[in-house]
Amino acid sequence: MTKPFGLASLLLVSSALVAPSVAVAQNTAGDVATGTVPTAPDSTATDAVDPTPAPPQAEEQADVSLPGVSNDIIVVGRRTRDIARTTSQVVSVLSSADIARTGEGNIAGALGRVTGLSVVGNGFVYVRGLGDRYSLALLNGSPLPSPEPLKRVVPLDLFPTSVVSSSLVQKSYSANFPGEFGGGVINLTTKAIPKETTLTLSGSLAGDSETTGQLGYTYYGSKSDWTGFDNGSRDLPPALVGYLNSGQRISEGGVDTQAIAGQLVNGRNALIQRNKHLPPNWSAAITGTTSLELGDDASLGIIATAGYSNKWRTRDTLQQTANSVDLSSKELDFQRVITDDRIVANGLLGFGLEFGDNKVRWTNLYIRDTLKQARLGVGTRATSGSATLQQQDTAWYERQLIDTQLVGELKLTDALSLDLRGAFANSKRQAPDEFSFEYARSNDPNDPYGAYFINTLGANQRGGSASVSYSDLNENLWSGALDLSYKVTPDISATVGYAVTDTKRRTEVRDFQFRAPSDFPTAIGLFRPDYLLQPSIIDFYKINLIDTNEANPVFIGKLLTNAGYGQVQADITSKLNLNLGVRFEKARQTVTPLQVFTTPTASLANASLRRDYWLPAATVTWKFNPDMQVRLNASKTIARPQFRELIYQLYFDPDNNREFRGNPLLTDSQLYNAEARYEWYFAPEQRIAVAAFFKRIDNPIETFASFSDNTVISSFANAPKANLYGVEVEAQKFFPLDTISDAPFWASRKFVAIANYSYTKSKLKVSANDPVAVFASSATKATDYFRDGAPLTGQSDHIVNLQLGMEDKDTLSQQTILFSYASKRVTSRGAALQPDIIEEPGIQLDFVARQGIRIRDIETELKLEVRNITGTKYKEYQQNGENRIFYNLYDRGTIATLGLSVNF
């Protein structure tokens, strides 16, 4: 196997885990807060480390690009530097300095430190306990498609912090945003227009106590797997391509399935191997910027960045399901080892043109996220009696996002400004060769094969099975927007805007099962997978294929939205500000099975939603004290079903080892929101804020579990109503340390304390006569799926984030302890009236240290990260009295990372 850590010599010239400087105007002295150590002129510089670099200039305001209000925010920000204070809505902004302080390598991890936000699974951000369907993700103010078939929103762990200048989270709705604004909007702004020429090389090396140097499982795949790109070995074989293009059905009897089956399985894609010493994690990246003067009043900035990371993770997980309401007996009871090799490659090329007060930004982003996974499990199934089962799976998941955006922020006159945005994004997900094999050991002393694992491919009662799946997703998203703002008076401005999005998704899943005839010899079932299904065995014993997904293997999903809005921003008095707006949004969403067979079949698995909404929003800000203010907000928003939730098609989620199937009978959710917030800005960049909020949700979409052939399938349904309310508290305070001692060490240092706490409570409202609509189900009552008073899925009652650290005000020197806690939350409703499935995130304790050093004229940064210091386990379970069923239980390792960044 090719070992990616053989390229360790590149570690000194990479920058994947170090956040770049804020992409706004910089001076040559640099910006300590964002990781750039200032360089003092020194004609006699030597190789020695210079511990006394020149003081930096003040930190620049974070660059933020938003629909309809970007110019206003930036102008206001230049005046007071604090966007969270001056904007009319409730926002939290993570600048490059804030992101760098957390030390996170991707933006999802950094956002997990924001008040009321929690990260679930692979990078899905929950706002105020609401699921990811209630979060809206934008890139430079434009929408993004998701390469994940189970979600409409893009997983934010795809975005390395090296390509993000700032992240803004807005929790109170305003009409300039799309109506799908349930919990909040997360807007990522990429680096924009640099003012100087720089080159940054950096890299990192990491070890995981549960993975690095430990036993794991993998498979060969291809020589190029370490790059995240397959070399063609996973391309569909010719016989399978011919069948898929023929329009024939296997069930009709005219397909040579043995010819297809003989080309599917080999030692590269289906043979699991032990790796007793898994390699360490590593990353590398390069970022370059330059600026060209085009005249007295125009400049062109160029930024290019490329990054690569390769991370291994092994989970020795206990996975169970129950077959009784009281959870006293188990249907499945498996101990499964899962090894992931996740490779992420990313690149960004941006051009920014500034002329006068105008800015034009062209951003091109590429992200490829590949997961190579091997799973090996041993356990029991109640319906298999006393037999012991061995299951082994191999899979390869490719996710890719390509996005190009053109944004113009134009100042037409002193009073009139125009924002223009156009974007195209394509996301893909391919999962070829998802192989699954099950062997059975009878444990019968009278059976000559009782001590061996046997796979007779369903030929007899000994058990055993083999299957393979091929899935492909392709989604295109076109979007455009126009926002025109006019300053009616110095205290009143009005904005009107129009936005359109056009999304089209094609998703295909083809599932096949190998089936041997009844006279298949037991002894042949001893063979390992690649020998068991080699062409000679298939031909001699007439092993066939069954297409288990002939009904609806391909779906087309479309979503077209047109929206217009008007918004007024007014300073009624010097202390009273009003933001008032309304948005009209029209949407047409459809999901249609695509007929791929010559003889089509009628299908009822269609979805069609045609809804129009008026969405008002109002925010009043009372600045009753120069340093204090109160905000009141009320609005109406919506949440549409995701494509995956509508498509009646099975998908496997490799992160939680669970299958999902959509419900085409879902409808939109409508949310009514109210919030009151008190803010005290007692010093620059220091504050205390307290907020109370309430949401009523009509027809919330909830996840529930059901049994199908002894397998737990997760699906979705509209609950009747839900209420959500809560309180948030946040504080940020700096303490100078020069009073501790007269020693020079303490003269420029300060202690930083950043803390936030969120309490959220939610309850479903379900009465005996409330209806429910679930496709292909005879149940029509909501009480068959939901309990009155149960919390919303994904909602934690308590979320705590705490950052305590010491920083040098003159040089880059930071040491930060990060603590986070999220209380238990429901991930899915239990099947057949069983208790809900609960996740218990627990605590996370991290340490991050960053130190800047200058050697000659070269600026460097050293970074040390230690994650999950307490070794908190992952727990997902059902509980009924003393009985507990673990859906997922495994140890999460402590991860230590050492990174180096070099700035030229």
N, C-alpha and C positions, 0 to 999 in steps of 0.2 A: 504493500500500500504506500502510495506517495505521502510523505509526511510534510504538512504545510509548515511545521516549525523548522524545517530545513532552511527556510528563508529568513532565519532570525537575524541575519546580518543586515536586513532592511530596517530593523526596528529603530535604528538611530536616525532614519530619514522619513518619518511618518508623523501624521497628526490627527488620527481618527478620534481620539478621546479628549482633545483639548478644544474648548470653544474659542472661535476666533474673536477678534475685536469687533466692536459694534460697527456695523456698516454705514456709518455716517461720517461727516467730516472729521478727520483726525489731524493732529499736528505731529510734527516730527519728534516731539518729546515722548510720544506714546501714550498709552492708557493702561495704567497699572491695574485698574479694576477689571479689565477684560483680558488680562493675561499678557500684556505687552510691557516688557521692562524698559523704561526709558534709558536712553544712551546719552551720557554726557560727553561733550567734545573732549578728546584727550589725545594730543599729538604724541604722547610718550607711552601709549598703551602697550602692555605686555601680556603674556599668557596668563598672568595671575588673575584670580577672581577679584572683581571690584565690588566690595560690599556697600559702597555709598554712591549709588547712581543718583542722577539729578532728579529733583522733584517733578512729578508729572503734572500736566495740566488737569483741569477739572474734567470729570467724566462727562462724555457727551450723552445726550438723551437717546434712549433706544429708538431705533428706526421702526416705525409701524406703518403698514400699508393695509388700509381697510376700505371697504366700499362706501363711497359717499362722504366720508369724514376724515380721510387721511390727512388732507392739507390742514384742516382745522386743528386736528390733534397735534400735528407736528409744530404748527405755529404756536399753539398754546404751550406745548412742551418746552419750546425754546424760552418761553417767558418764565416758567416756574419749575421746569425739569421734571415734575411729578405728574405723569399722565393719569395715574389712578386718582389723583386729587382733582385735576382740572377738567377731565372729561365729564360729560353729563350723566354717564351710566356707571354702573357698578362694575369695575374692571380690576383685574390683577395683571401686571405686566412683569414678565421675566426678561430682563435684558441679558446680554451676553455675560455680564458680570455675575448676575444672579444664577444663570445656568452653570457657569464655570464653578461657582462656589459649591454647588451640589456635587460636582465631579461626575455627573451622569454622562454616559456615552450616547444616549438617545434622548429625544425630547420628551417621550412618555415618562421616563424616569424623573426628569426635572419637573414636569407638571405634577407629579405625585406629591410634591412639596407645597402646592398651592392650596389655600384654604378651601375646604369642601370638596377637593378632588381626590379620587383614588384611582389606581391603575389596576385593571383586572385582566388576567390572562396575558396574551402577547400584545401589550401596548394599547388596550382599549381603555380610554379615560372616562370615568363616571363622574358626573357633576352633581353634587348634592345627593348622592345615593341613587340617582336615576341611571338606568342602563345606558349603554352606548348608543342606543337608538335615539335617545334624547339629547345627544351631543352633536353639534355641527362642527366639522373641521374644514377650515379654509386655508389656502396657501396664497399669500399676498392678496387676500380678499376674494379669491376665486375658488369655486368648489373643486373637490378632488374625488375621483372614483376609487373604490377599494379593490385591491387584488385578492381580497379574502372572500370566498363565496358565502361564508356564514354571516357576513356583515356588509352594510352599505357604507359605513364610515371607514376611513382608512386607518389601520393600526398605526399609532403614532410612534411606536418603537422602530418603524422603518426609517425615521428621519434622524440622521446623526446630528448631534449638536454643532458639528463643524460647518453645517450649511445653513444654520438658522441664526439670524441676527437677534430676533426677539420672538416672544410668544405672548400673545394677549388673550386672556380669558375674560369674556364678558358674560355676566350672569343675569343681568336685567335686559329684557328685550327692547330693541329699538327698531323702527320700521325700515331702516336701511339694510337690515339683514334678512335673509330668507326666513320664511315662516316656520320652517322646521327647526325650532329653537326651544326645545323643551326644557333642558336644564341650563344650557349655555352654549356659547360659540367659542371655539378655540381657533385663533388665527395665527398662523406661523408666517413670519416675514423673513424671507431669505436675505442674505447679504446683498447690499445694493451697490452704491457707487463709492469705491475707495478713492482716497485723495493722495495716495503715495504708492510706490512700488514695493512690494514685499514678497517674500517667499518663506513659507512655513513648512517644515518637515517634522513629522512626529510619529510616535508609535508607542505601543504598550505590550506588555507581557503579563499574563495573569494565570493564577492557579486556583482551582476549585477543590476544596477538601473532600468533596464527594465524587469528584470526577478525575482530576488531573493525576496521572500516575496510577489510577485505579483500574479495575476490571470493567470493561464495557463491551458492548456488542455492536458490530457493524457488518457491512458486506462490501464486496469489491466495487460494484458499479462500473466505473470507468476510470481511466488514468487521470482524467481532467476534473474529477469530482471536487477536488480541493479548491478549484477556482469558482465553484458554483455554477459552472456550465457543463452540460453533458456533451461528450464528443460524438454523439450520434448513436451510441449503443442503445439508447432508450427510445429511438424512433420506432413507430409502429411497424411491425413486421409486414411483409408484402401480403401474406394470406389474410391477415386481419384487415388491412387497408382495402383489399378487394371485397371482403364481406361488407364492410361499412359503406362502401360506395355502391354496392349492388342493389340496395333497397330490399333485399330478401330478409326473411325471418328464419331463424334457426328452427323455430317450432314448426315451420311448414315442411321441414324434412328435405329440402333441396340443397342444403349447405354442407360442404365437406368439412365438418368441424374438426376431424382428426388432423387435417392439413393445417388448420389454424392453431390447434392446441400444440402441435409439434414445434411451432416456432416461438412460443411464448416464454418458456422457462429455461433458464440456463444457470450455470454456477456463478455468473456475475451479478444477476439481479435477484436471486432467490435463496442463496446460501449464506446463512448467518455465520459469522466467525467471531471468535473471542479476540479482543485486544486487551492484553493484561496491563498495558501501560498507556492509557490515553494521553495524548499530547496536551500541552498547555494552550490556553487561549492567547491569541495575538491579533494585533491590528496595525495598520499602516495607512498613512494618508499624506497628501501634499496639497497645499493651497498657495496660489499665487494671485497677486493683485497688481494692477498698474493703472495709471491715470494719464490721459493725454489732454493737453490744452488745445482747444479748437478755435480759440479767439479770445477776445477780451472778456466775453461773458458766457463762454460755453466750455464744457469739459466732458470728456468721455471716460468712464471708468469700466474696467474689465476685471472680472473675477473668475477664476477657474479652480475647482477643487475636485479631487478624486480620493476615494477611500476604500479600504478593504478590511474586513474583519472575519476571523474564523474562531468560532466558539463551540466548545463541547460541553454537553450536559448529560449526566446519567442520573436517572431516577429509579430507585428500587422501591416500587410502589405496591401497596396492597389495594386491590380493587375487588369490590364485592357488590352484589345486589341482593335484595330480599325477595322472598316469594310469599310473604305473609304481611298483613296489615300491622301486626304488633312487632314485626322485625325479629321474631324469635327464630326464624330459619332462613338460610341463605339459598338463593338460586345459583349464583356464581360466587366463587371464592378463589381468587387468583393472586399469586405473588408474581409481579411482572417487572422485568428490568427493561427500561427504555433508554436508549442512547441516541441523542440528537447531535448532529454536526450541522451547525447553522453558519452559513457563509453569506455575508452581505457585502455587495459592491455598490458604490454610489458615485455619482459625478454631478457637478453643477457647473454650468457655464452661463455667466450673466453679463449683460451689457447695460450700463446706465448712462444716460445723457442728461446733463443739466445745462439749461440755458435760461438765464435770468431767474425767475421764480418758478420755472417749469422743470418737470422731471419726467423722463421717459425711461421705463425699465423693461428689459427683455430678459426673461429668466427661463433657462432650460434645465430640467432636472431629470436625472435617471437614477432609479434605485432598483436593485435586483436582490431579492432575499430568497435564499435556497435552504431547504431543510432536508437533510439526509437522515433517515430514521430507521432504526432496527429495534424490534420488540421481541422479547422472549419471555413467556409466562408459563407457569405450572400451577394447576389448581383443579378444582372440581366443579361439576355442574349437577344440580339436584336431579335433573331428568336423565343424567348419564349413570345413575346409580353409584356404585363404589369405584368406578373407574377414575383414574387420574389422567388429566388432559394436559397436553403440552401444545401451546399456541406460539407460532412464530410469524412475524410480519416484517416485511421490508417495504419502504416507501421513499419516494423522492418528490418533494413539493417545490415548484418554482413559482415565485411571485415576482412580478415586474411592474414597475410604474414609470411611464414616460410622460413628462408634462412640459408644455411650453406655454408661456404667458407673456402678453404684452400689456403693459399698464402705462397710461399717460395721465399725469397729474398736472393740469395746465391752468395757469393764472391768466385769464383772458383780459380782465381789467382789475383795478383795485378791489372792485366789489363782486366780480363774477369769476367763478372758477369752474372747471370742467374736468371730471374724472372719466376716463375711458378704460375699459378692461375687456380683453378677449383672451380666451384660453382654450387649448385642446389637451386632453389627457387620455391616455390609453393605459389600462391595467389588464394584466394577464395572470392567470394561474393555471399551471399544468401539473397534473399528478399522474404520470405514466407508471405502469408497473407497480401498483399497490397490491402486493401479493400477501395472502393470508393462508397459513397451513395449520391444521389441527391434527395432532396425533393422540391416540388414546391407549392407555395401559390398563388392562382389565383388573390386574392385581389378584386374579383367580389362581390359587395354587394348582388347580387341576387343568389349567390352560397351559399348553406348552409354550405359548407366546405371552403368558400372563405377566411376565416381568419386563416386557419390552413395549416401547411406544410403537403403535401400528397406525398406518393411514391407508385404509382400503377405499378411500374416495367415495364413501357412501354406498359401497357395494353390498354390505351386510351389516349385522348388528354390532360389529366391532367398533364402528364409528370411524371418524376421520373425515377430513374435507380439505379441499383446496379451491381457492378462488382468486380472481384478479380483477382489478378495476382500473379504468382509464377515464380521467376527467379532464375537462378543458373549459376554461372560462375566458372570455374576451369582452371587455367593456370599453366603449368610447363615450367620452363626455365632452360636449361642446358647450361653452358658456360665453356670454357677453353681457356687459352692463354699461350703462351711461348714467352719470350723476351730475346734475347741474346745481350749483350752489350760488345764491345771490345774497349779499349782505344788504338788507333793506335799510338798516340804520347801523350805527356802530354797535348797537346792543341786540339787534335782531337779524338773524339770517334764516333763509329758507332754502330747502333742498328738495328737488324732485328727481326721481330716478326710475329707470326701467331695467329689468334683468330678465334674461332668458337662459334656460338650461335645457339641453337635449341629451338624454342618456339612453344608450342601447346596450344591452347585455345579451350575449349568447352563452349558454351554459350547457355542456353535454357530459353525461355520465353513462358509461357502458360497463356493465357488471357481468362477469362470466364465472360459471362454476364448472369445475372438472368433475365428471361422473364416470365411474367405472361400471362395467356390467356385473351381474350377480355372481358370476363364476370367477371373479378376480381373485387370484391366489393371495392368501394371507401373507405368505413369506415376502412377496413383492412389496407389501406395505411397510416393510422394515427400511426400505430405501430412503435416503435423504431426498429433499424436494427435487433437486436438479436431476437425480437419477430416476426418481419415481416418475417424472413427467418428461423423460427424454423421448425423442421421436420414435425410437425402436420399441419402447414399452407402450407408447400410445398406439402405435400401429398394430403391434402384435395382439394386445389385449383389447383393442377397440375402445379406448377411452374417448369419450365425447365431451363436447362443451354444451352448456345450457346458458342461454341468454336470460338472465334473471331480471332484466329491466327492459323488456320489449314494449311496455305500455307507453311510457313517455320519457325517452332517453334524452331528448333535446328540448330546451325551452328558450324562447326569446322574451326578454323583458324590456319594456320601454317606459320612460318617464319624461314627459315634456311639461315644463313649467314656464309660465309667463307671469310677470309681476310688475306692478307699478306702485310707487309710493310717494308720499309727500311728508315732509318733516319740517318743523319750525323749532329753532333754537332761539330763546329770548331771555335776556336779563331784564326781568320785570322791574327790579330795583337793584341796587348794588349788592343786596344780600339774597335776593330771590331769583332763581333761574328755573326756566321751564323748557323741557324738551317734549314736544307733542308731535305724534305722527300716526299715520295709518297706512297699511299696506293691503293692496288687493292682489291676491295670488290665485292663479288658475292652474290646475294640474290635471294631467291625463296620464294615468299609470295603468299599464296592462302587462299581463303575463300570459303567453300563449304557447302551447306545445307545438313544436315544429315537426311536421310529418316527414319522417326520413325513410319510411318503408313504402314499397310500391303499392301494397294493399294497406291503405290507412285504416285506422280504427278511430271510432268516435271517442272523444275525451271531454270530460267535464272539468278537468283541472285547469280551467281558465280563471283569470282574475282581471277585473276591469273596475277601476276607481276613477270617477270623474267628479271632482269636487272643486268648488270655488269658495274662497274665504275672504272676509274682511278682518284684518288683524290690527286692532288699535294698540297703541302703547303711549304711556305718559310717565315722565319722571320730573319730579319737583325737587330742587335742591335749595335748602335754606342755610345760608352761611351766616349763622347768628353770632358768630365770633370769628375774628380773623384767622384763628387756627382750628375752628370747629365747624362742622356742617352736618346736616341731616338730609338724607335722600328718601323720597317716597316714590315707589314705582308700581304701576299696574299695567297688565298687558294680557293679550290672548295670543296663544301660539298653537302649533300643531305638531304632530309626529306621524309620518306616513309609514306603512309597513315596508320593510326592506325586501328587496327582490328575493333573497334567500328565504325569508319568512313566508313568501307567497308561493314559491315554487314547490310543487308536490314531487319532490325528488330527494333521495337519500344522499347525505354527505357525511363523511367521517371527519371529526375534528381531532387532529393528532395531539393537540395540547391536553385535552381532558379525556381522551380515549372514549368518545361518545358519538353516537350517530344522531343526526338531525334530519327532520323532514318538514317541509313547509305546509302552510294551510292557505289555500287560495281564497278562503272566505273571510279573511281579515279585512278590517276597515281602518280608517284614520283615527288617531287619538286627538282629542282637543284639550288644551291646557289653559287654565285661567290662573294667572300668577299675580302675586302681590308681595311687596317687600318694603321693609323700613330699615334704614341703616344710619348709624351714628359714627362719625369719623373725627378723630382728633389728631392733627398733624402738629405735634408739639415741638418738632425740630426738623431740619432738612433730612429727608429720607427716613424719618422716624415717625411712628404713628401707632394709634390704637383704634380699632374699629369693632363695632358690635352690630350685628344684623339679625333680623327676624324675617322669616319668609314663609309663604303658604302657597300651595298649588293644589288645585282640583283638576283631576284628569278624568275625562270621559272616554270610555273604551280603551283603557291602557292595554297594551299588548304584553302578555305574560308568557313565560316559558313553562311548559309542563312536561312530565315524563309519562310514558305508557309502555306496555309490554307488547312485543311482536315476535312470536316464535321464541319466547324466553330471552329476547334481547330488549334492552331498554332503549327506546327511541324518544328523543326529545322533540317537541313540536311547540306550536304557538297558538294562542287564542286571545280574543278580546275579553277581558274582564269587564263587568258593568261600569264601575267607577272606582276611583281611589283618591284619597287625600294624602298630601305630604306637607309636613311643616317642620320647622327647625330653627336653630339659632347658630350663628357663627361668631367667633371671637378671634381677632388676630392682633398681634402686636409686633413691632420691630423697634429695637432700642440699641444704641451704641454707647459704650462706656469707655472714655479715655483712660489709658493705663499709665500715663506719665506721672500720676500722683503716687503710684506705688513706690517708685524709686527714682533717684536722680540719674541712674545708669542710662547710658545712651540707648541700650536695648529697648527700654520701655518708652522712650520719648515720643516715638511716632506710632505706637501701637494702640489698638482699641479692641475692646471686647464686643462681640456682636451676638445679640440674642434675637432670634426670630421664632415666633411661636404662633400656632393657630389651632383652634379646636372647633369642630362642627358636631352639633347634635341634630340628628334627623330622625323623624318618625313618620312612618307611612302605614296606611291601612286600606285594604281592599274593602269595598262596599258591595256586598253580595246578598241578595234576598232570595227567598224560595222560588219566586216566579220569574227571576231574571233569565233571559235566554242566552244561549251561546251557539256559535256556528263553527263547527270543526269538520273539515272535509273528510268524507268516507267514515263518519262516525254516526252512530244512532243516538248518541247522547245530545240532548237539546237544552239541558238546564245548566246554568252557570255553576250551580252547587256541585255538579259532577266533577268539576275541575278546580274550583276555587273555594277557599274558606273565608267567610266574613271576618274581617279584622286582621287577616294575614298581611305581612309586610310585602311591599313590592320586591320583585327579584332584583338582586344587585345592591340593595340598600343596606348600608351599615348604620347603626344607631350612632356610633361614636367614631370620629376620625381625628387623630392628633398628629401634628407635625411640630418638631422642635429642632432648631439649629442653634448650636452654641459654638462659638469659635473666636479665634483671635486673628486679627489682621493688621498688617503694617500699612499705614496710610501713605507712605512714600515709596515703598518698594513692593514687589509681589511676594508676599509671605502670608499664607493663610493656613490655619489649622481648624478644621470644623468637625464637630460631632453632630450627626444627623440621626434623629429618632423619629419613627413613625409608628402609628398603631391604628388599626381598623378593626372594629368589632365584627362579630360574625354577621353573615349576610346570606340570604337565600339565593341559590343559583338556579333552582328549578323546583316546580311543584312535584310532589311525590306521585308515583304511579298508583292507580287503583286504590285511592284514598289513603295511601301511605303518608307518613310525615314528609315535610318538605326536605329537600336536599340542601344542606347548609355548608358554606365555606367559612373557615375560621382563619383569616389572614394573620392575626396576632401582631407581634411587634417586629420592627426592623431597626437594627442599630448599625450605623455605618460610621466610618471615619475617613475624612479626605484631607490630605495635606498637599499644598502647592507652594513651591519655592522657586522664585526667579533668580537666576545667576547670569552675570555677564562675563564672558571670557573674550578678551579683546573687544571687538565691536559686534560680537555675536551674542544675541540674546537667547537664553535657553530657559526652559521651565521643566522642573522635575515634579512629578505628581505621584502620590501614594494613596491608594484606595483600599479600604478593607470593608467588605459588604457582608451583611448578615452575621455580625460578630457573635450573636447569641445562638446561631444555628437553629433558628425557628423552623419548625416543620411545616409542611403544607398539609392541611386537613380539609377534607370534604366528606360529609357524612350525613346519615339520617339517624335520628334519636327518638326512641320511644321507651320511656322509663329507663331501665338499666340496659336495654337492648340498643346496640349501636352497629350500624352498617357503614363501612368506609367505602365511599366511591373512589376516593383517591387519598392515600396516606403515604408520604415519603419524606425523607430528610432532605432539606435544602442546605447545600454546602456554604461554608464561609469562603468568600472569594477575595483574594488579594491581588491587586493590580499595580504594577510599576510602569509609569509612562514618562516619556521624554519628548519635549518639543523644542525645536531649534528654529529661531526666526532670523532671517537674513534681511 
